[in-house]
Amino acid sequence: MKRTRAFTCAAAVLVAGLLAGASGCSLTPEDTGAKPKPTGSPTAAQTGAEQVSAPEERACKGGTYTWFNLQSQYVLNGVTDAQLITAKPTKMTEPMRRLRTDQASLESEGPRLDAKAVFYALSVRIGLADKGEDPEDLEGWSGLGEPGAYAPFYDDGDWTGGVGSRLVAFSAVEMVDVDFRYTCKGGRHREPTVGHVSTWGRDLSGALDCEDPLPEGASGAAREAAVREAVRLSCGR
């Protein structure tokens, strides 16, 4: 099986040179040595001077994805220091610090799949895209981070607070990691493609007062974990 990455391209070119030399004498037109064989000649093929890689096999269309080992969680990827609000209204001026550098990727073994189709199928699986849509018509692929891209952090910078409050702004993204298997219809004798996707989908940003109790239930336990991390890092509690 071949292993491929969606955002890299590999090519190998082998070049053979002809070395000719003489020692202690001069060359005449009759003894200049053999001329190089033209590319593609029978002699070149026999000596291995030219090697042509076989075209990479593409996966069939209309196959079935089976997703497994799916993991998704909101992770804190940006936060500010706590800012004391001394006048009302006051906007946040503390800069957002990046905490993570997550990169989306697609790895696979077997017949090559189109990355756009894989990410669209995953987006349908986790509820970000509708099954009947054409992935070619989707702006920004599928609502997921594209292979090779780094997850952004969201610094709205437009949060305000009351006098005496200590505000912290934060950013989080939902990281998604999943394995998959792609099989063709009636493909008992066709090699399946297996692979792994790392990406992100939904995002979360906001501001909180260090003195306020943490919200419970409204945003879901997964989101609360990222908010708690922001409180722990910037509020010290």
C-alpha positions in Angstrom: 0.0 0.0 0.0 1.1 3.6 -0.6 0.8 6.2 2.1 -0.2 9.7 0.9 -0.8 13.0 2.5 -3.4 15.4 1.1 -1.3 18.5 1.3 2.0 17.1 0.0 3.1 15.9 -3.4 6.1 13.5 -4.0 8.0 12.9 -7.2 11.2 11.0 -7.9 13.4 11.6 -10.9 16.5 9.4 -11.5 19.2 10.9 -13.7 22.1 8.8 -15.0 25.2 10.5 -16.4 27.9 9.1 -18.7 31.4 9.5 -17.4 34.3 9.4 -19.8 37.9 9.9 -19.1 41.4 9.5 -20.5 44.7 9.2 -18.8 48.1 10.1 -20.4 46.9 10.5 -24.0 44.8 12.7 -26.2 41.6 11.7 -27.8 41.0 11.5 -31.6 37.6 11.6 -33.4 37.9 7.8 -33.6 38.3 7.1 -29.9 36.0 9.6 -28.2 34.0 6.8 -26.7 30.4 5.6 -27.1 27.8 8.3 -27.6 25.0 8.6 -25.0 21.9 6.6 -26.0 18.8 8.7 -26.6 16.1 8.7 -23.9 13.8 5.8 -24.3 16.2 3.7 -26.4 16.3 -0.1 -25.8 19.8 0.2 -24.4 18.7 2.9 -21.9 15.8 0.7 -20.8 18.1 -2.3 -20.3 20.7 -0.3 -18.2 18.0 1.4 -16.1 19.0 4.9 -17.1 15.3 5.8 -17.5 12.7 4.7 -14.9 9.0 5.6 -15.2 6.8 5.4 -12.2 3.5 3.7 -12.6 0.5 6.1 -12.3 -1.0 6.2 -8.8 -4.3 4.3 -8.5 -7.4 6.3 -7.8 -10.2 5.1 -5.6 -13.5 4.4 -7.1 -16.4 6.9 -7.0 -19.6 6.3 -5.1 -17.9 4.1 -2.4 -18.8 3.9 1.3 -17.0 5.6 4.2 -16.9 3.8 7.5 -15.8 6.1 10.4 -14.4 4.9 13.6 -12.4 6.0 16.7 -14.1 9.4 16.4 -13.0 11.9 19.0 -14.1 15.5 19.2 -13.5 18.1 22.0 -13.3 21.8 22.4 -9.7 23.0 23.2 -8.6 26.4 24.4 -6.3 27.9 21.7 -6.2 31.5 22.7 -6.6 33.6 25.9 -5.9 37.1 27.3 -4.6 38.2 30.6 -7.3 39.4 33.0 -8.0 43.1 32.5 -9.4 45.2 35.3 -12.3 47.5 34.1 -11.9 50.9 35.7 -14.5 52.9 33.6 -17.7 52.0 31.8 -18.0 51.1 29.0 -14.5 49.8 28.5 -13.4 47.4 25.8 -10.8 44.7 26.2 -7.3 45.9 25.3 -5.3 42.9 26.4 -3.9 41.0 23.4 -5.0 37.4 22.7 -2.2 34.9 23.1 -2.1 31.8 20.9 -1.9 28.6 23.0 -1.9 25.9 20.3 -0.8 25.4 16.6 -3.1 22.6 15.4 -2.8 21.7 11.7 -5.4 19.9 9.7 -4.2 16.8 7.9 -5.4 13.7 5.9 -3.3 10.5 5.8 -4.3 7.4 3.8 -3.1 4.1 2.5 -4.4 2.5 -0.6 -6.1 3.9 -3.7 -6.0 7.7 -3.6 -9.1 9.6 -2.5 -9.9 13.2 -3.3 -9.3 15.2 -0.1 -12.3 17.4 -0.7 -14.6 14.4 -0.9 -13.2 12.9 2.3 -13.7 16.1 4.3 -17.2 16.6 2.9 -18.1 13.1 3.9 -16.8 13.7 7.4 -18.6 17.0 7.6 -21.9 15.1 6.8 -21.0 12.5 9.5 -20.6 15.2 12.3 -23.6 17.3 11.2 -21.9 20.3 9.5 -23.0 19.6 6.0 -26.1 18.1 4.3 -25.8 14.8 2.6 -27.4 16.0 -0.7 -25.0 18.8 -1.3 -22.3 18.8 -3.9 -18.9 19.2 -2.3 -17.7 21.1 -5.4 -20.3 23.8 -4.7 -19.4 24.2 -1.0 -17.5 27.4 -0.2 -14.7 26.7 2.2 -14.9 22.9 1.4 -17.0 21.6 4.3 -16.9 23.8 7.3 -13.8 21.9 8.4 -10.2 23.0 8.5 -8.6 22.2 5.2 -5.5 20.0 5.0 -2.4 22.0 5.7 -4.2 24.9 7.4 -3.6 25.9 11.0 -6.6 26.4 13.3 -7.2 30.1 13.8 -8.0 31.7 17.2 -10.8 34.2 17.3 -10.0 37.6 18.9 -13.2 39.6 18.6 -11.8 42.4 20.7 -15.2 43.9 21.3 -16.0 42.7 24.8 -17.0 45.2 27.5 -17.5 44.9 31.2 -18.7 46.7 34.3 -16.5 48.8 36.5 -14.5 46.7 38.9 -14.8 43.5 36.9 -11.8 41.5 35.7 -12.4 40.3 32.2 -10.7 37.5 30.3 -11.4 36.9 26.6 -10.8 33.4 25.2 -11.0 31.4 22.0 -11.6 27.7 21.5 -12.1 25.3 18.5 -13.6 21.8 18.3 -10.8 19.4 17.3 -11.9 16.3 15.4 -9.8 13.2 15.0 -11.2 10.1 13.3 -10.1 7.0 11.4 -11.9 5.8 8.3 -12.2 3.0 5.8 -13.4 3.5 2.2 -14.8 0.6 0.2 -16.2 0.3 -3.3 -19.6 -1.2 -4.2 -19.2 -4.9 -4.8 -15.5 -4.4 -4.2 -14.6 -7.7 -2.7 -11.6 -7.9 -4.9 -10.8 -4.2 -4.8 -8.3 -2.8 -2.3 -10.0 -0.5 0.3 -8.5 2.8 1.4 -7.9 3.4 5.1 -6.8 6.7 6.6 -7.0 9.2 9.4 -8.3 12.8 9.5 -7.3 15.5 12.0 -9.1 18.8 11.7 -11.4 21.2 13.5 -15.0 22.4 13.0 -17.1 24.6 15.3 -15.5 27.5 17.2 -16.2 29.2 20.4 -15.2 32.6 21.7 -16.3 34.9 24.5 -15.3 36.9 27.6 -15.9 36.2 31.2 -15.6 37.9 34.6 -13.1 36.2 36.8 -15.4 36.8 39.8 -18.5 35.2 38.2 -19.4 31.5 38.7 -18.8 29.3 35.7 -21.9 28.6 33.6 -23.2 25.0 33.8 -25.2 23.1 31.2 -26.0 25.9 28.9 -23.0 25.5 26.6 -22.4 21.8 27.1 -19.8 20.0 29.2 -17.3 20.0 26.3 -17.4 23.7 25.9 -17.2 24.3 29.6 -13.9 22.5 29.8 -12.3 25.1 27.5 -13.8 27.9 29.5 -12.5 26.4 32.8 -9.1 26.3 31.3 -9.3 30.0 30.5 -10.3 30.8 34.0 -7.5 28.6 35.5 -4.9 30.2 33.3 -5.8 33.9 33.6 -7.9 34.2 36.7 -5.9 31.9 38.9 -8.7 29.8 40.2 
